[in-house]
Amino acid sequence: MKQRIVITTVALFIFALFGFVGPIAALAAGPATVNLLSAGNFTILTETGITNTGTHGSVITGNIGSSPITAAAMNGVFCSEITGTIYGVNAAYIGSGSQVCFAGNPPLANKTFVDTAVSDMEAAYTNAAGRITPDGTNLYAGNLGGQTFAPGLYTWTTDVTIPTNVTLSGGANDVWIFQIAGNLDVSSAGSIPAGIKVLLSGGAQASNVFWQVGGGTGATLGTYATFNGTILSAKQIIMQTGAVLTGRALAQTQVTLDANAVTIPAGSVSATLHVIKLVVNDNGGTAIPSAFTVHVKLSGTDIAGSPASGTEAPGTAYSLSAGTYVVSENAHALYTQSFSGACDANGIVTLSAGEDKTCTIVNTNIPPPAPVIGVAGRIIPLIGILKVPSLLATSTGSGMVTYAYTAWNVGGQQALMDVTVTDNKCGPVIFLSGDTNSNGKLDPREYWKYNCTATLPSTTTGTAVATGYSNDGFHQATIATALTTVAVGIPLPPPLISIVKVPSRLTSFPFGGGNVMYSYTVTNPGVVPMNNVVVTDDKCAPVSGPFGDANGNNLLDPGEGWAYACQTHISVSTRNVATAEGRANSFTALGYAFATVLVDDVAPVSVSDPDPDPVVTSILIPGFPDTGFPSDEESMPWDMVIVMGILVITSTSLAFLFGRYKS
């Protein structure tokens, strides 16, 4: 018995020590890391430009940028040398003549992105230079050749030279900071194998190594040197022929390249989150996006720049580390809230390194209380709108743009009355034609045309809103929106995307509700193919599709229509929003579609469910006005291309989907 007691006591002691406490994680050695903030998005970042000598044989992995100097100061770096994006403060970058890798101003967001990164670079330099209590001062008289350094903070008041290999030995989470008041010089050699190297051992990571250089010349990586870590230089960074850098070159003057390989450290790329505020005022509301306060939080704490006032497309951009974030806002008593895009229904979004995601917060003003008894059988109104500018881009300065709008009756079950079209960046919107019987109502198969002309001084994203009301005595509202971006001062046209959403149930449910299949048709009324096309719905998941990529190239081509579908059970009256997102030419196109399904909230004594509406097998899409750029499809009229495409898609893919998801 005593033996059992002893064993049990020992076991309990061990369990208490390890079971409750858990495994003891190894602590990182060395100082706290240097937070690069948004500067961490760049492999090369400068304030006075990038000089690229030699035969343009550099291989750069990651983004590069300069600010405040003009983007022309990076002309020496060709798009053929970079896997990433060149960010500039204006549209002056020419390079080799190809600009496919360039993102300048306009849009203004690109200038803001690189401006902020440079400011963060300067802050990171100050942070690294200001660290105190070094683990070593003026070691080896500044000659680091042949030495091995454990994690730590090391300071030199002189120049530092590396004439032979130096080794940094430590674990994957350990940190090294080298404070150098003078210049940093790595010697040259005749080949990569013979070159002088900064070596990592024991699992050490280049992303955790920082070289702060304050000398009047800066840092020089000799011919065929191999270097690891982020260089924060108060002056220039010179990379001589064939030098290899795994890290970042962040210089407060210029960077010089000559057939170099420069790679951002693995796992150290930041992510970008765009938060868009969309306000729907279809019940007499007057609030604007800035009336809402938006939060982005990590582990319950607001990140830098949060909270902020809500902004419409393209939204507020945040440069973040990989992780899971929660987007929220201060409640508004007169508006409901929902999320679309990358955020889930609770505003949660997970970002991986290098990702660029968009989260949209939709606020819809709450209508005045109204009786809902006896709504079964009421027809749900649906309206659609398409907005296309006469020019999507102009390489000159400000110019005049005419927007063409088409509003149509998507539901097709009843006429719509009191139809209006407004635009937050153009006014007045003028009705042109389409009311064929002059009854003042948007009848099924009528297409009402509008236009509006505006002078745009800079790249502009605007939202058009079409509003209509049911013609059945209930005056139930329906809305549709269309977003467009016109690029001013840059010849690359932004993409356009349009989404139409139709529930399979177009009459209201009796008490208890039922299953609803939402069908979505996404089209490209612009002139450039879009990649990364995604459709989400704030009240239905998963959204299946796309169906209809005729050429199988995974691009939503101009004039092409893709179909999606989603089924869910609706038990109470529900309004939801679908979001379509696509990318091209460094722009993001967004489209929204709204739908309401009504359910009687009181169970009658006896009620028979009328036959449900037939499955929607076609969705009418109007023809696309001219965008000022040539179309790839000139052999067939737009209307016929789109209508035929939609008919083919909906009669095959959607029929298959409806059968599949109703089973």
C-alpha positions as CSV (number, residue, x, y, z in Angstrom):
1,M,0.0,0.0,0.0
2,K,2.8,2.4,0.8
3,Q,4.4,1.8,-2.5
4,R,1.1,2.6,-4.3
5,I,0.7,5.8,-2.3
6,V,4.2,6.9,-3.2
7,I,3.7,6.2,-6.9
8,T,0.4,8.0,-6.9
9,T,1.9,11.0,-5.2
10,V,4.8,11.1,-7.6
11,A,2.4,10.8,-10.5
12,L,0.2,13.6,-9.2
13,F,3.2,15.8,-8.8
14,I,4.4,15.1,-12.3
15,F,0.8,15.7,-13.7
16,A,0.6,19.0,-11.7
17,L,3.9,20.1,-13.0
18,F,3.5,19.2,-16.7
19,G,-0.2,18.4,-17.2
20,F,-1.6,21.6,-15.9
21,V,1.3,23.8,-16.9
22,G,1.7,22.1,-20.2
23,P,4.9,21.8,-22.2
24,I,7.4,24.5,-21.6
25,A,8.1,26.4,-24.8
26,A,11.6,27.5,-25.6
27,L,11.9,31.2,-25.2
28,A,13.4,33.3,-28.1
29,A,16.9,34.6,-27.4
30,G,18.1,38.0,-28.2
31,P,16.3,41.4,-28.2
32,A,12.7,42.0,-29.3
33,T,12.3,42.0,-33.0
34,V,12.2,45.3,-35.0
35,N,8.6,45.9,-36.1
36,L,8.8,47.0,-39.8
37,L,5.1,47.6,-40.0
38,S,4.1,48.2,-43.6
39,A,7.7,48.5,-44.7
40,G,7.8,44.7,-44.3
41,N,5.7,44.5,-47.5
42,F,8.8,45.5,-49.5
43,T,11.9,43.8,-50.6
44,I,13.5,47.1,-51.7
45,L,12.3,50.4,-50.5
46,T,14.0,53.8,-51.0
47,E,13.4,57.5,-50.8
48,T,15.5,58.6,-53.8
49,G,15.2,55.8,-56.3
50,I,16.8,52.6,-57.5
51,T,19.8,52.5,-59.8
52,N,20.1,49.3,-61.9
53,T,23.3,48.9,-63.8
54,G,24.6,46.1,-66.0
55,T,22.4,44.0,-68.2
56,H,19.1,44.0,-66.2
57,G,19.7,40.5,-65.0
58,S,18.6,41.0,-61.4
59,V,16.0,38.6,-59.9
60,I,13.8,40.4,-57.3
61,T,11.2,38.5,-55.4
62,G,8.8,40.8,-53.6
63,N,7.6,44.4,-53.9
64,I,9.8,47.4,-54.5
65,G,9.0,51.1,-54.2
66,S,10.2,54.7,-53.7
67,S,8.8,57.8,-52.1
68,P,8.7,60.8,-52.2
69,I,10.8,60.8,-55.4
70,T,9.0,60.3,-58.7
71,A,8.3,56.8,-59.9
72,A,10.6,57.5,-62.9
73,A,13.5,57.0,-60.5
74,M,12.8,53.3,-60.7
75,N,12.9,53.1,-64.5
76,G,16.1,51.1,-64.3
77,V,14.3,48.1,-62.9
78,F,12.3,46.2,-65.6
79,C,9.2,44.2,-65.0
80,S,11.1,41.2,-66.4
81,E,13.3,41.4,-63.3
82,I,10.7,41.4,-60.6
83,T,8.2,38.9,-59.2
84,G,6.0,41.4,-57.3
85,T,4.8,45.0,-57.8
86,I,6.6,48.3,-58.3
87,Y,4.9,51.0,-56.2
88,G,5.3,54.7,-57.0
89,V,3.9,58.1,-56.0
90,N,2.8,58.9,-59.5
91,A,2.3,57.4,-63.0
92,A,5.8,58.3,-64.3
93,Y,7.3,54.8,-64.3
94,I,8.2,53.6,-67.8
95,G,10.8,50.8,-67.3
96,S,11.5,48.8,-70.4
97,G,8.1,50.0,-71.9
98,S,6.2,47.3,-70.0
99,Q,4.2,48.5,-67.0
100,V,2.4,45.3,-66.1
101,C,4.3,45.2,-62.7
102,F,3.7,48.9,-61.8
103,A,1.1,50.3,-59.5
104,G,1.3,54.1,-59.2
105,N,-0.9,57.1,-58.5
106,P,-3.6,57.0,-59.6
107,P,-5.2,55.4,-57.8
108,L,-4.2,57.5,-54.8
109,A,-4.2,54.4,-52.6
110,N,-0.9,53.2,-54.2
111,K,0.8,56.5,-53.3
112,T,-0.5,56.2,-49.7
113,F,0.7,52.6,-49.5
114,V,4.3,53.5,-50.4
115,D,4.3,56.8,-48.5
116,T,3.3,54.9,-45.4
117,A,5.8,52.2,-45.9
118,V,8.7,54.8,-46.1
119,S,7.4,56.4,-42.9
120,D,7.4,53.0,-41.3
121,M,10.9,52.3,-42.6
122,E,12.2,55.4,-40.9
123,A,10.4,54.5,-37.7
124,A,12.0,51.0,-37.8
125,Y,15.5,52.5,-38.3
126,T,14.9,54.8,-35.3
127,N,13.7,51.8,-33.3
128,A,16.7,49.6,-34.1
129,A,19.2,52.5,-33.5
130,G,17.6,53.3,-30.2
131,R,18.0,49.9,-28.6
132,I,20.1,50.0,-25.4
133,T,22.1,47.6,-23.2
134,P,24.1,45.8,-26.0
135,D,25.5,42.3,-25.5
136,G,28.7,43.5,-27.1
137,T,30.3,46.9,-28.0
138,N,33.0,47.4,-30.7
139,L,33.7,43.7,-30.8
140,Y,36.7,42.6,-32.8
141,A,37.5,46.3,-33.7
142,G,34.7,46.1,-36.3
143,N,36.2,43.2,-38.3
144,L,33.6,40.4,-38.1
145,G,35.4,38.0,-40.4
146,G,35.5,34.4,-39.1
147,Q,33.3,35.2,-36.0
148,T,30.2,33.5,-34.8
149,F,27.4,35.5,-33.1
150,A,24.8,34.2,-30.8
151,P,21.4,36.0,-30.7
152,G,21.8,39.5,-29.2
153,L,22.2,43.2,-29.6
154,Y,25.6,44.3,-30.9
155,T,26.9,47.9,-31.2
156,W,29.8,49.5,-33.1
157,T,30.7,53.2,-33.0
158,T,33.0,52.6,-36.1
159,D,32.8,51.1,-39.5
160,V,32.2,47.3,-39.8
161,T,33.8,45.1,-42.3
162,I,33.2,41.4,-43.2
163,P,36.3,40.2,-45.1
164,T,35.6,36.5,-44.5
165,N,32.5,34.5,-43.6
166,V,30.6,35.3,-40.4
167,T,28.0,33.0,-38.8
168,L,24.8,33.7,-36.9
169,S,24.0,30.7,-34.8
170,G,20.6,30.3,-33.0
171,G,17.0,29.1,-33.2
172,A,14.2,30.0,-35.5
173,N,12.7,32.6,-33.2
174,D,16.0,34.2,-32.0
175,V,16.8,37.8,-33.0
176,W,20.0,39.6,-33.9
177,I,20.3,43.4,-34.1
178,F,23.6,44.9,-35.3
179,Q,23.9,48.7,-34.6
180,I,26.6,50.2,-36.8
181,A,27.3,53.9,-36.5
182,G,29.6,53.8,-39.5
183,N,29.5,52.0,-42.8
184,L,29.0,48.3,-43.5
185,D,31.3,46.7,-46.1
186,V,31.2,43.1,-47.2
187,S,34.3,42.1,-49.3
188,S,34.2,40.9,-52.9
189,A,35.2,37.6,-54.5
190,G,35.2,36.1,-58.0
191,S,32.2,33.8,-57.8
192,I,29.2,32.9,-55.7
193,P,30.9,29.8,-54.2
194,A,34.0,31.8,-53.3
195,G,32.0,34.9,-52.2
196,I,31.9,36.2,-48.7
197,K,28.9,35.0,-46.8
198,V,26.8,35.9,-43.7
199,L,25.7,32.3,-42.8
200,L,22.8,31.2,-40.7
201,S,23.0,28.0,-38.5
202,G,20.9,26.2,-36.0
203,G,17.6,27.2,-37.6
204,A,18.2,31.0,-37.6
205,Q,15.9,33.0,-39.9
206,A,16.9,35.9,-42.1
207,S,13.6,37.6,-41.1
208,N,14.9,37.9,-37.5
209,V,18.2,39.6,-38.5
210,F,18.5,43.4,-38.6
211,W,21.5,45.5,-39.7
212,Q,21.1,49.2,-38.8
213,V,23.7,51.2,-40.7
214,G,24.2,54.9,-40.0
215,G,27.4,55.8,-41.9
216,G,27.7,58.5,-44.6
217,T,28.1,55.9,-47.4
218,G,25.8,53.2,-46.1
219,A,26.0,49.5,-46.7
220,T,28.0,47.8,-49.6
221,L,27.6,44.1,-50.4
222,G,30.7,43.2,-52.4
223,T,30.8,41.2,-55.7
224,Y,29.2,37.8,-55.3
225,A,28.6,38.2,-51.6
226,T,25.8,36.3,-49.9
227,F,24.0,38.3,-47.2
228,N,21.1,37.5,-44.8
229,G,18.9,40.0,-43.0
230,T,17.1,43.3,-43.3
231,I,19.4,46.3,-43.9
232,L,18.1,49.6,-42.5
233,S,20.4,52.2,-43.9
234,A,20.4,56.0,-43.2
235,K,22.0,56.4,-46.6
236,Q,22.4,54.1,-49.6
237,I,22.7,50.4,-50.1
238,I,25.0,49.2,-52.9
239,M,24.8,45.7,-54.2
240,Q,27.8,45.0,-56.4
241,T,27.8,42.5,-59.3
242,G,26.1,39.2,-58.5
243,A,25.6,39.9,-54.7
244,V,22.8,37.9,-53.2
245,L,20.5,39.2,-50.5
246,T,17.9,37.2,-48.6
247,G,16.2,40.0,-46.6
248,R,15.3,43.6,-47.4
249,A,17.2,46.6,-48.6
250,L,15.5,49.6,-46.9
251,A,17.4,52.7,-47.7
252,Q,16.7,56.4,-46.8
253,T,18.5,57.4,-50.0
254,Q,19.0,55.0,-52.9
255,V,19.7,51.3,-53.7
256,T,22.1,50.3,-56.5
257,L,21.7,46.9,-58.2
258,D,23.8,45.0,-60.6
259,A,22.6,41.5,-61.6
260,N,21.6,40.7,-58.1
261,A,19.2,38.1,-56.5
262,V,17.1,39.8,-53.8
263,T,14.5,37.7,-52.0
264,I,12.2,38.7,-49.2
265,P,12.6,36.3,-46.2
266,A,10.1,33.5,-46.2
267,G,7.1,34.0,-43.9
268,S,7.8,37.7,-43.3
269,V,5.5,39.3,-45.9
270,S,2.7,41.3,-44.5
271,A,-0.9,41.1,-45.7
272,T,-3.3,43.8,-46.8
273,L,-6.9,44.1,-45.6
274,H,-9.3,46.6,-47.3
275,V,-12.4,47.5,-45.2
276,I,-15.3,49.0,-47.2
277,K,-18.4,50.6,-45.8
278,L,-21.6,50.3,-47.9
279,V,-24.7,52.1,-46.6
280,V,-28.1,51.2,-48.1
281,N,-30.7,53.9,-47.6
282,D,-33.8,52.4,-49.1
283,N,-36.3,53.2,-46.3
284,G,-35.7,56.9,-45.9
285,G,-32.3,56.7,-44.3
286,T,-29.7,59.5,-44.7
287,A,-26.6,58.2,-43.1
288,I,-23.3,58.2,-45.0
289,P,-20.3,55.8,-44.6
290,S,-18.4,58.2,-42.4
291,A,-21.2,58.2,-39.9
292,F,-20.1,54.7,-38.9
293,T,-17.0,54.0,-36.7
294,V,-15.1,50.8,-37.9
295,H,-12.8,48.7,-35.8
296,V,-10.1,46.1,-36.8
297,K,-8.9,44.2,-33.8
298,L,-6.3,41.5,-33.1
299,S,-6.9,39.5,-29.9
300,G,-9.5,42.1,-28.8
301,T,-7.2,45.1,-29.2
302,D,-7.5,47.8,-32.0
303,I,-4.7,47.7,-34.4
304,A,-2.8,50.8,-35.5
305,G,-5.2,53.1,-37.5
306,S,-8.3,51.6,-35.8
307,P,-10.9,52.8,-35.1
308,A,-11.6,54.8,-38.2
309,S,-14.5,56.4,-40.0
310,G,-16.2,54.1,-42.5
311,T,-15.2,54.8,-46.2
312,E,-16.8,53.5,-49.4
313,A,-14.9,51.7,-52.1
314,P,-11.9,51.2,-52.3
315,G,-12.2,51.4,-48.5
316,T,-9.5,51.8,-45.8
317,A,-6.4,49.7,-46.3
318,Y,-4.5,48.1,-43.4
319,S,-1.1,46.5,-43.7
320,L,-1.1,43.6,-41.2
321,S,0.9,40.6,-40.2
322,A,-0.5,37.2,-40.9
323,G,-3.2,36.3,-38.4
324,T,-6.9,36.3,-37.6
325,Y,-8.6,39.7,-37.2
326,V,-12.1,40.8,-36.2
327,V,-13.8,43.6,-38.1
328,S,-16.6,45.4,-36.2
329,E,-18.3,48.8,-35.9
330,N,-20.1,50.8,-33.3
331,A,-23.8,50.0,-33.4
332,H,-26.2,52.3,-35.2
333,A,-29.8,52.0,-33.8
334,L,-31.4,52.7,-37.2
335,Y,-29.3,50.3,-39.3
336,T,-28.8,46.6,-39.5
337,Q,-25.3,45.2,-40.2
338,S,-24.0,42.3,-42.3
339,F,-20.6,41.3,-43.7
340,S,-19.6,40.2,-47.2
341,G,-16.4,39.5,-49.0
342,A,-13.6,37.9,-47.1
343,C,-15.2,38.4,-43.6
344,D,-17.5,35.7,-42.3
345,A,-20.9,36.5,-40.7
346,N,-19.1,37.6,-37.5
347,G,-16.6,39.9,-39.2
348,I,-13.7,37.4,-38.8
349,V,-11.1,37.3,-41.5
350,T,-7.8,35.3,-41.6
351,L,-4.9,36.7,-43.5
352,S,-1.9,34.7,-44.7
353,A,1.4,36.4,-45.6
354,G,1.2,38.3,-48.8
355,E,-2.6,38.1,-49.1
356,D,-4.8,41.0,-50.2
357,K,-8.4,40.6,-49.0
358,T,-11.5,42.9,-48.9
359,C,-14.1,42.9,-46.2
360,T,-17.4,44.9,-46.8
361,I,-19.7,46.0,-44.0
362,V,-23.2,46.5,-45.3
363,N,-25.6,48.7,-43.3
364,T,-29.2,48.9,-44.3
365,N,-31.6,51.3,-42.6
366,I,-34.4,49.7,-40.7
367,P,-37.8,50.5,-42.2
368,P,-40.6,51.8,-40.0
369,P,-42.6,49.0,-38.3
370,A,-45.2,47.5,-40.6
371,P,-47.6,44.6,-40.2
372,V,-46.4,41.4,-41.7
373,I,-49.4,39.2,-41.1
374,G,-50.8,37.7,-44.2
375,V,-47.7,38.3,-46.4
376,A,-47.9,34.8,-47.9
377,G,-48.3,35.1,-51.7
378,R,-46.9,38.7,-51.9
379,I,-44.6,39.1,-54.9
380,I,-41.1,40.2,-54.2
381,P,-39.8,43.1,-56.4
382,L,-36.3,43.0,-57.9
383,I,-34.5,45.7,-59.8
384,G,-31.1,45.6,-61.5
385,I,-28.7,48.4,-62.6
386,L,-25.7,48.5,-64.9
387,K,-23.3,51.5,-65.0
388,V,-20.6,51.9,-67.6
389,P,-18.4,54.9,-68.1
390,S,-17.6,56.2,-71.6
391,L,-13.9,55.9,-70.8
392,L,-12.5,53.6,-68.2
393,A,-9.0,55.2,-68.3
394,T,-7.3,58.3,-69.6
395,S,-3.5,58.7,-69.7
396,T,-3.8,62.5,-69.6
397,G,-5.0,64.6,-66.7
398,S,-8.6,65.2,-65.6
399,G,-11.3,64.7,-68.2
400,M,-15.0,64.5,-68.9
401,V,-16.7,61.1,-68.6
402,T,-20.2,60.2,-69.4
403,Y,-21.8,57.4,-67.4
404,A,-24.4,55.2,-69.1
405,Y,-26.9,53.5,-66.8
406,T,-29.4,50.8,-67.5
407,A,-32.1,49.9,-65.0
408,W,-34.3,46.9,-65.5
409,N,-37.0,44.7,-63.8
410,V,-35.1,41.6,-62.7
411,G,-38.0,39.9,-61.0
412,G,-40.4,40.3,-64.0
413,Q,-43.5,39.4,-62.0
414,Q,-44.9,42.9,-61.6
415,A,-44.2,46.5,-62.7
416,L,-42.0,48.7,-60.5
417,M,-43.1,52.2,-59.6
418,D,-41.3,55.3,-58.3
419,V,-38.1,54.2,-59.9
420,T,-35.0,56.5,-59.3
421,V,-31.3,56.3,-60.2
422,T,-28.7,58.3,-58.3
423,D,-24.9,58.4,-58.3
424,N,-22.7,59.6,-55.4
425,K,-20.1,61.0,-57.8
426,C,-22.2,62.4,-60.6
427,G,-25.4,64.4,-60.8
428,P,-28.0,64.9,-62.0
429,V,-28.7,61.5,-63.5
430,I,-31.0,62.1,-66.4
431,F,-33.6,59.7,-67.7
432,L,-33.3,59.2,-71.5
433,S,-35.6,56.4,-72.7
434,G,-37.2,53.0,-72.1
435,D,-40.7,53.6,-70.8
436,T,-42.2,52.2,-73.9
437,N,-45.9,52.5,-72.9
438,S,-45.3,55.9,-71.0
439,N,-47.0,54.6,-67.9
440,G,-44.2,55.7,-65.5
441,K,-43.6,52.2,-64.3
442,L,-40.7,49.9,-65.0
443,D,-42.5,47.0,-66.6
444,P,-41.0,43.5,-67.2
445,R,-38.7,43.5,-70.2
446,E,-38.3,47.3,-70.2
447,Y,-34.8,48.7,-70.0
448,W,-34.7,52.3,-68.8
449,K,-31.6,54.3,-70.0
450,Y,-30.0,57.1,-68.1
451,N,-26.8,59.1,-68.3
452,C,-24.7,61.6,-66.3
453,T,-21.6,63.6,-67.2
454,A,-18.9,64.6,-64.8
455,T,-15.3,66.0,-65.0
456,L,-13.0,63.7,-62.9
457,P,-9.8,65.3,-61.6
458,S,-8.4,62.1,-60.3
459,T,-9.1,58.4,-60.3
460,T,-12.7,58.0,-59.0
461,T,-14.8,55.2,-57.7
462,G,-18.5,55.9,-57.7
463,T,-21.7,54.1,-56.7
464,A,-25.0,54.3,-58.6
465,V,-28.1,53.2,-56.8
466,A,-31.4,52.2,-58.5
467,T,-34.5,52.1,-56.3
468,G,-38.0,50.9,-57.1
469,Y,-41.1,49.9,-55.3
470,S,-43.6,47.1,-55.7
471,N,-46.9,47.8,-57.6
472,D,-49.1,45.6,-55.4
473,G,-50.3,48.1,-52.8
474,F,-47.5,47.3,-50.3
475,H,-45.0,49.7,-51.8
476,Q,-42.1,47.3,-50.9
477,A,-38.7,48.7,-51.7
478,T,-36.0,47.1,-53.8
479,I,-32.6,48.4,-54.6
480,A,-29.5,47.6,-56.8
481,T,-26.1,49.2,-56.8
482,A,-23.3,49.4,-59.4
483,L,-19.7,50.5,-58.7
484,T,-17.2,51.7,-61.3
485,T,-13.7,53.1,-61.2
486,V,-12.3,55.5,-63.8
487,A,-8.5,55.8,-63.8
488,V,-7.2,59.3,-64.5
489,G,-3.6,59.8,-65.6
490,I,-2.9,56.2,-66.3
491,P,-3.6,54.2,-69.5
492,L,-4.5,50.9,-67.8
493,P,-8.3,50.5,-67.6
494,P,-9.8,49.2,-64.3
495,P,-12.1,46.2,-64.4
496,L,-15.9,46.3,-64.2
497,I,-18.0,43.6,-62.6
498,S,-21.8,43.2,-62.4
499,I,-23.8,40.7,-60.4
500,V,-27.5,39.9,-60.5
501,K,-29.1,37.8,-57.8
502,V,-32.5,36.0,-57.9
503,P,-34.1,33.8,-55.3
504,S,-36.0,30.8,-56.6
505,R,-38.9,31.9,-54.5
506,L,-40.3,35.1,-55.9
507,T,-43.5,35.1,-53.8
508,S,-43.5,35.2,-50.0
509,F,-43.6,32.1,-47.8
510,P,-46.4,31.3,-45.4
511,F,-45.4,30.9,-41.7
512,G,-42.4,28.6,-41.3
513,G,-40.7,29.5,-44.5
514,G,-38.8,27.0,-46.7
515,N,-35.8,26.3,-48.8
516,V,-34.6,29.0,-51.2
517,M,-32.1,28.6,-54.0
518,Y,-30.3,31.8,-54.9
519,S,-28.9,32.1,-58.4
520,Y,-26.2,34.6,-59.2
521,T,-25.1,35.8,-62.7
522,V,-21.8,37.6,-62.8
523,T,-20.8,39.4,-66.0
524,N,-17.9,41.5,-67.2
525,P,-19.1,44.7,-68.8
526,G,-15.6,46.1,-69.0
527,V,-12.7,45.6,-71.4
528,V,-10.1,43.6,-69.4
529,P,-10.3,40.0,-68.2
530,M,-10.6,39.6,-64.4
531,N,-8.8,37.1,-62.2
532,N,-9.5,35.9,-58.7
533,V,-13.2,36.3,-59.2
534,V,-15.1,35.4,-55.9
535,V,-18.8,35.5,-55.0
536,T,-19.9,35.5,-51.4
537,D,-23.3,35.9,-49.7
538,D,-23.8,37.2,-46.2
539,K,-26.7,34.9,-45.5
540,C,-25.9,31.8,-47.6
541,A,-22.9,29.6,-47.8
542,P,-21.2,27.9,-49.6
543,V,-21.8,29.7,-52.9
544,S,-21.0,27.1,-55.6
545,G,-19.5,28.0,-59.0
546,P,-18.5,29.4,-61.3
547,F,-20.2,27.7,-64.2
548,G,-19.8,29.1,-67.6
549,D,-16.1,29.7,-68.1
550,A,-16.4,28.8,-71.8
551,N,-12.7,28.8,-72.6
552,G,-11.6,27.4,-69.3
553,N,-8.9,30.1,-68.7
554,N,-10.1,31.0,-65.2
555,L,-10.6,34.6,-66.3
556,L,-13.9,36.4,-66.4
557,D,-13.4,37.7,-69.9
558,P,-15.2,40.8,-71.3
559,G,-18.8,39.9,-72.2
560,E,-18.6,36.5,-70.4
561,G,-21.2,35.4,-67.9
562,W,-20.6,33.1,-65.0
563,A,-23.3,31.4,-62.9
564,Y,-23.2,30.6,-59.2
565,A,-25.8,29.1,-56.8
566,C,-26.4,28.7,-53.1
567,Q,-29.3,27.1,-51.2
568,T,-30.4,27.9,-47.7
569,H,-33.5,27.6,-45.5
570,I,-35.4,30.8,-44.8
571,S,-37.6,30.7,-41.7
572,V,-38.2,34.5,-41.2
573,S,-38.2,37.4,-43.6
574,T,-34.6,37.9,-44.7
575,R,-32.7,40.5,-46.7
576,N,-29.2,39.5,-47.8
577,V,-26.4,40.8,-50.0
578,A,-24.1,39.1,-52.4
579,T,-20.7,40.4,-53.3
580,A,-18.8,39.8,-56.5
581,E,-15.1,40.7,-56.6
582,G,-12.5,40.5,-59.3
583,R,-9.1,41.9,-60.0
584,A,-7.1,43.3,-63.0
585,N,-4.5,45.9,-63.7
586,S,-3.9,46.4,-59.9
587,F,-7.5,47.4,-59.4
588,T,-10.3,45.5,-57.6
589,A,-13.8,45.6,-59.1
590,L,-16.7,45.1,-56.7
591,G,-20.4,44.4,-57.3
592,Y,-23.3,44.0,-54.9
593,A,-26.7,42.4,-55.3
594,F,-29.6,42.5,-52.8
595,A,-32.6,40.2,-52.4
596,T,-35.4,39.9,-49.9
597,V,-37.4,36.8,-49.1
598,L,-40.6,37.4,-47.1
599,V,-42.1,35.0,-44.6
600,D,-45.4,35.5,-42.7
601,D,-44.6,35.6,-39.0
602,V,-48.0,34.4,-37.8
603,A,-49.3,30.9,-38.4
604,P,-52.8,31.0,-39.8
605,V,-55.4,28.5,-38.6
606,S,-55.5,26.9,-42.0
607,V,-53.3,27.7,-44.9
608,S,-52.2,26.0,-48.1
609,D,-48.9,26.9,-49.6
610,P,-49.4,28.1,-53.2
611,D,-47.3,26.5,-55.8
612,P,-43.8,27.8,-55.5
613,D,-42.5,30.1,-58.2
614,P,-40.9,28.2,-61.1
615,V,-37.1,27.9,-61.0
616,V,-35.6,31.0,-62.6
617,T,-34.0,29.6,-65.8
618,S,-32.9,32.9,-67.3
619,I,-31.8,36.3,-66.1
620,L,-32.1,39.2,-68.4
621,I,-28.9,41.3,-68.7
622,P,-28.9,44.5,-70.7
623,G,-26.3,45.3,-73.3
624,F,-23.1,47.0,-72.3
625,P,-22.4,50.6,-73.4
626,D,-19.1,51.4,-75.0
627,T,-16.3,51.9,-72.5
628,G,-13.9,53.7,-74.9
629,F,-11.7,50.7,-75.3
630,P,-12.0,48.1,-78.1
631,S,-13.8,44.9,-77.4
632,D,-12.3,41.5,-78.0
633,E,-15.6,40.4,-79.4
634,E,-16.8,42.3,-82.5
635,S,-18.4,39.5,-84.4
636,M,-21.7,39.4,-82.5
637,P,-23.8,42.2,-80.9
638,W,-23.4,42.5,-77.1
639,D,-27.0,41.9,-76.4
640,M,-27.0,38.6,-78.3
641,V,-23.7,37.5,-76.8
642,I,-24.9,38.1,-73.2
643,V,-28.4,36.8,-73.6
644,M,-27.3,33.7,-75.4
645,G,-24.5,33.1,-72.8
646,I,-26.9,33.6,-69.9
647,L,-29.5,31.3,-71.5
648,V,-26.9,28.6,-72.0
649,I,-25.5,28.9,-68.5
650,T,-28.9,29.0,-66.8
651,S,-30.5,26.3,-68.8
652,T,-27.7,23.8,-68.2
653,S,-25.5,24.6,-65.2
654,L,-28.2,26.2,-63.0
655,A,-30.7,23.5,-63.9
656,F,-28.1,21.0,-62.7
657,L,-27.4,23.0,-59.6
658,F,-31.1,23.4,-58.7
659,G,-31.6,19.7,-59.0
660,R,-28.5,18.9,-57.0
661,Y,-29.1,21.3,-54.1
662,K,-32.9,20.6,-53.8
663,S,-32.1,16.9,-53.3
